[in-house]
Amino acid sequence: MLILEIKLYTVADTLSQWYFSAPAPGSSAVVGRMSNPTRGSVRQALRHCLTTSFGSVAFASAIITIINFVRRLLRRGARNNIICCIINCIAQPILALLEKFTRFATIATAITGQGFLPAARAVFDTLRKNFLQTYSMWWVPERVLGFTVFLFSLSWGGIVFGITYGMTKNKDGSAKWGVPTVVGILCFFLMAYVLSFVAGLLLDAINTIYICYAFDKDQRCVTHPEVHSLFAQVTGGQGLNEGHGAGIRRPIGQEEGAIKGCGWGAGM
């Protein structure tokens, strides 16, 4: 779990450096924020993770380990006991939600540079205002990516099975099913493993961009208009520039002509 949390933190830190360091044209986080924007750096993100934020990452991984342990206990107890089965049905969604929130809190830690608990409070307050959007982000990307991984792996395994079957067929046309079947199954699992890793990175990236978007909404500014437009369409929400009033809103507390950006950034 610690390795997975380090991966999540590194992805979140790297992407948040890109998201908040170079505002897009037309955004409310206008120039002047930094004259020489820095690009997202995996090395810098790893340094943050393994030094100043390592305690927060380890704490998050401990929470997820405990959650997974409790989930396994509940599943084991639900096999032979109807009461445990009912408790398991109620507890599993709650534990899944806690696990997802813990990952969101890790992302917030990477973005803000705060400790785990302050970052968790900040992301909870932010997401509480966008519950419906967060609910759709909870299950839609993971299900879509999981189905895509399975479909591609199955297709690849079938292709390899067909090729191997053609290569091992006897001259008299008789078939040998053993070798093609074993090779096809091995290729299926190998491809599923590789694609699952890639899908995990994509899911971490999607969650990170969503938290950046949520922080933008909380600050009432638009750092990347294209990201706001995309999430407004995907979640059925409303972009900041589409609600009350016209034009893009500036962050709360800014005076006219003094645009400074959203006040978020990695490693702050």
PLY file of the C-alpha trace (Angstrom):
ply
format ascii 1.0
element vertex 268
property float x
property float y
property float z
element edge 267
property int vertex1
property int vertex2
end_header
0.00 0.00 0.00
2.85 2.38 0.73
4.20 1.93 -2.82
0.76 2.68 -4.29
0.41 5.81 -2.15
3.88 6.98 -3.21
2.81 6.50 -6.83
-0.41 8.43 -6.23
1.40 11.28 -4.47
4.02 11.51 -7.21
1.40 11.65 -9.97
-0.64 14.23 -8.03
2.35 16.45 -7.24
3.62 16.36 -10.83
0.22 17.14 -12.37
-0.59 19.88 -9.88
2.70 21.60 -10.73
1.56 21.69 -14.35
-2.01 22.69 -13.50
-1.25 25.63 -11.23
2.10 26.85 -12.57
1.05 27.78 -16.12
-2.50 29.18 -16.35
-4.09 28.76 -19.76
-4.96 31.79 -21.94
-8.29 33.28 -20.91
-8.12 31.87 -17.39
-8.72 33.89 -14.23
-5.29 32.84 -12.91
-3.60 35.29 -15.18
0.01 36.00 -15.84
2.01 37.70 -13.24
1.64 34.72 -11.00
5.15 33.60 -11.91
7.35 35.01 -14.62
9.06 31.72 -15.35
6.55 28.88 -14.83
8.11 25.59 -13.81
7.17 22.35 -15.49
5.93 19.36 -13.55
8.91 17.39 -12.33
8.73 13.76 -11.27
12.06 14.14 -9.46
10.79 17.10 -7.46
7.54 15.26 -6.69
9.47 12.22 -5.43
11.63 14.46 -3.27
8.52 16.01 -1.71
7.02 12.56 -1.18
10.07 10.95 0.40
11.02 13.90 2.62
8.55 16.54 3.83
5.34 14.60 3.08
6.49 11.05 3.80
4.70 10.93 7.15
1.41 11.91 5.51
1.87 9.31 2.76
2.69 6.59 5.31
-0.33 7.58 7.41
-2.61 7.38 4.36
-1.23 3.96 3.41
-1.81 2.74 6.99
-5.45 3.88 6.82
-6.00 2.07 3.50
-4.32 -1.07 4.88
-6.69 -1.06 7.87
-9.69 -0.48 5.56
-8.69 -3.41 3.34
-8.12 -5.63 6.39
-11.60 -4.82 7.74
-13.14 -5.46 4.31
-11.50 -8.89 4.12
-12.73 -9.75 7.62
-16.27 -8.72 6.72
-16.23 -10.78 3.51
-14.93 -13.82 5.40
-17.56 -13.49 8.12
-20.38 -12.99 5.59
-19.91 -16.47 4.11
-21.57 -18.42 6.91
-23.52 -15.87 8.95
-26.60 -13.97 7.79
-26.08 -11.14 10.31
-22.47 -10.68 9.16
-23.73 -10.76 5.57
-26.12 -7.86 6.27
-23.38 -5.92 8.09
-21.03 -6.59 5.16
-23.58 -5.22 2.66
-23.90 -2.01 4.68
-20.23 -1.58 5.56
-18.60 -2.32 2.20
-19.86 0.86 0.41
-18.91 2.97 3.43
-15.40 1.49 3.53
-15.04 1.96 -0.24
-16.04 5.60 0.17
-13.52 6.03 3.00
-10.79 4.50 0.82
-11.63 6.85 -2.05
-11.67 9.85 0.29
-8.27 8.82 1.72
-6.86 8.84 -1.81
-8.42 12.26 -2.41
-6.81 13.48 0.82
-3.42 12.18 -0.37
-3.89 14.12 -3.60
-4.78 17.25 -1.61
-1.62 16.76 0.47
0.44 16.66 -2.74
-1.27 19.78 -4.11
-1.17 21.98 -1.01
1.90 20.66 0.81
-0.12 20.46 4.04
-0.18 17.56 6.46
-2.65 14.75 5.89
-5.33 15.87 8.37
-5.46 19.56 7.32
-5.48 18.48 3.66
-8.27 15.97 4.39
-10.36 18.69 6.03
-9.76 21.03 3.10
-10.71 18.47 0.47
-13.75 17.35 2.50
-15.07 20.92 2.72
-14.44 21.38 -1.00
-16.04 18.12 -2.13
-19.02 18.53 0.18
-20.17 21.37 -2.05
-20.03 19.13 -5.15
-21.38 15.81 -3.88
-23.13 14.71 -7.09
-20.07 15.38 -9.23
-17.83 13.60 -6.73
-20.17 10.61 -6.65
-19.94 10.21 -10.43
-16.16 10.60 -10.27
-16.10 7.88 -7.60
-17.29 5.01 -9.78
-17.47 6.02 -13.48
-13.74 6.31 -14.43
-12.74 3.17 -12.52
-15.50 1.06 -14.10
-14.79 2.35 -17.60
-11.04 1.78 -17.30
-11.54 -1.66 -15.75
-13.84 -2.75 -18.57
-11.42 -1.35 -21.17
-8.49 -3.27 -19.62
-10.50 -6.50 -19.63
-11.65 -6.01 -23.23
-8.17 -5.22 -24.58
-6.58 -8.07 -22.62
-9.20 -10.53 -23.85
-8.73 -9.35 -27.44
-4.94 -9.66 -27.20
-5.18 -13.11 -25.66
-7.55 -14.20 -28.46
-5.25 -12.83 -31.16
-2.20 -14.59 -29.71
-4.22 -17.80 -29.30
-5.26 -17.66 -32.98
-1.72 -17.01 -34.21
-0.25 -19.78 -32.02
-2.99 -22.18 -33.09
-2.20 -21.50 -36.75
1.53 -21.99 -36.21
1.15 -25.27 -34.31
-1.48 -26.88 -36.53
-0.34 -30.17 -38.06
0.02 -30.59 -41.79
-2.93 -32.97 -41.87
-5.15 -30.26 -40.36
-5.41 -31.76 -36.89
-5.36 -29.22 -34.07
-3.21 -29.00 -30.95
-5.14 -27.05 -28.33
-2.79 -27.31 -25.36
0.01 -24.92 -26.34
-2.22 -22.22 -27.95
-4.53 -22.24 -24.92
-1.69 -21.86 -22.41
0.00 -19.12 -24.47
-3.30 -17.26 -24.93
-4.08 -17.35 -21.21
-0.57 -16.19 -20.28
-0.79 -13.31 -22.77
-4.21 -12.36 -21.38
-2.91 -12.10 -17.81
0.32 -10.37 -18.86
-1.56 -7.76 -20.88
-4.09 -7.31 -18.07
-1.25 -6.67 -15.60
0.44 -4.08 -17.83
-2.80 -2.33 -18.76
-3.95 -2.33 -15.12
-0.80 -0.42 -14.17
-1.39 2.10 -16.98
-5.08 2.37 -16.03
-4.03 3.02 -12.42
-1.84 5.92 -13.55
-4.69 7.30 -15.67
-7.12 7.00 -12.76
-4.69 8.81 -10.45
-4.32 11.54 -13.08
-8.11 11.89 -13.49
-8.63 12.13 -9.73
-5.83 14.70 -9.41
-7.22 16.93 -12.14
-10.66 16.64 -10.55
-9.32 17.78 -7.16
-7.51 20.68 -8.86
-10.79 21.55 -10.58
-12.64 21.34 -7.24
-10.11 23.67 -5.58
-10.56 26.05 -8.51
-14.33 26.04 -7.96
-13.87 26.57 -4.24
-11.68 29.60 -4.95
-14.12 30.72 -7.69
-11.48 30.97 -10.39
-10.69 29.14 -13.62
-7.06 28.13 -14.12
-7.73 25.94 -17.17
-11.05 26.71 -18.92
-10.87 23.53 -21.00
-10.68 21.40 -17.84
-13.67 23.19 -16.31
-15.64 22.76 -19.52
-14.81 19.04 -19.68
-15.76 18.27 -16.07
-18.94 20.33 -16.39
-19.97 18.08 -19.29
-18.85 14.79 -17.72
-20.36 15.37 -14.27
-23.41 17.29 -15.42
-22.27 20.24 -13.35
-21.90 23.87 -14.27
-18.68 25.67 -15.05
-17.73 28.77 -13.13
-18.17 30.91 -16.20
-21.68 29.63 -16.86
-23.52 30.44 -13.66
-24.56 33.75 -12.19
-23.27 36.75 -14.06
-21.20 36.99 -17.20
-17.57 36.20 -17.87
-15.07 34.30 -15.77
-15.11 35.00 -12.08
-12.01 36.10 -10.26
-10.95 34.49 -6.98
-12.78 35.78 -3.92
-11.12 38.77 -2.31
-9.37 40.09 -5.42
-9.74 43.69 -6.36
-10.36 44.94 -9.85
-7.21 44.72 -11.95
-5.26 42.77 -9.34
-5.58 39.19 -10.48
-3.18 36.87 -8.67
-4.37 33.36 -9.37
-5.97 30.76 -7.20
-3.46 30.48 -4.40
-2.88 26.73 -4.73
0.26 24.93 -5.73
2.33 21.89 -5.06
4.78 21.92 -2.23
3.45 25.15 -0.73
0 1
1 2
2 3
3 4
4 5
5 6
6 7
7 8
8 9
9 10
10 11
11 12
12 13
13 14
14 15
15 16
16 17
17 18
18 19
19 20
20 21
21 22
22 23
23 24
24 25
25 26
26 27
27 28
28 29
29 30
30 31
31 32
32 33
33 34
34 35
35 36
36 37
37 38
38 39
39 40
40 41
41 42
42 43
43 44
44 45
45 46
46 47
47 48
48 49
49 50
50 51
51 52
52 53
53 54
54 55
55 56
56 57
57 58
58 59
59 60
60 61
61 62
62 63
63 64
64 65
65 66
66 67
67 68
68 69
69 70
70 71
71 72
72 73
73 74
74 75
75 76
76 77
77 78
78 79
79 80
80 81
81 82
82 83
83 84
84 85
85 86
86 87
87 88
88 89
89 90
90 91
91 92
92 93
93 94
94 95
95 96
96 97
97 98
98 99
99 100
100 101
101 102
102 103
103 104
104 105
105 106
106 107
107 108
108 109
109 110
110 111
111 112
112 113
113 114
114 115
115 116
116 117
117 118
118 119
119 120
120 121
121 122
122 123
123 124
124 125
125 126
126 127
127 128
128 129
129 130
130 131
131 132
132 133
133 134
134 135
135 136
136 137
137 138
138 139
139 140
140 141
141 142
142 143
143 144
144 145
145 146
146 147
147 148
148 149
149 150
150 151
151 152
152 153
153 154
154 155
155 156
156 157
157 158
158 159
159 160
160 161
161 162
162 163
163 164
164 165
165 166
166 167
167 168
168 169
169 170
170 171
171 172
172 173
173 174
174 175
175 176
176 177
177 178
178 179
179 180
180 181
181 182
182 183
183 184
184 185
185 186
186 187
187 188
188 189
189 190
190 191
191 192
192 193
193 194
194 195
195 196
196 197
197 198
198 199
199 200
200 201
201 202
202 203
203 204
204 205
205 206
206 207
207 208
208 209
209 210
210 211
211 212
212 213
213 214
214 215
215 216
216 217
217 218
218 219
219 220
220 221
221 222
222 223
223 224
224 225
225 226
226 227
227 228
228 229
229 230
230 231
231 232
232 233
233 234
234 235
235 236
236 237
237 238
238 239
239 240
240 241
241 242
242 243
243 244
244 245
245 246
246 247
247 248
248 249
249 250
250 251
251 252
252 253
253 254
254 255
255 256
256 257
257 258
258 259
259 260
260 261
261 262
262 263
263 264
264 265
265 266
266 267
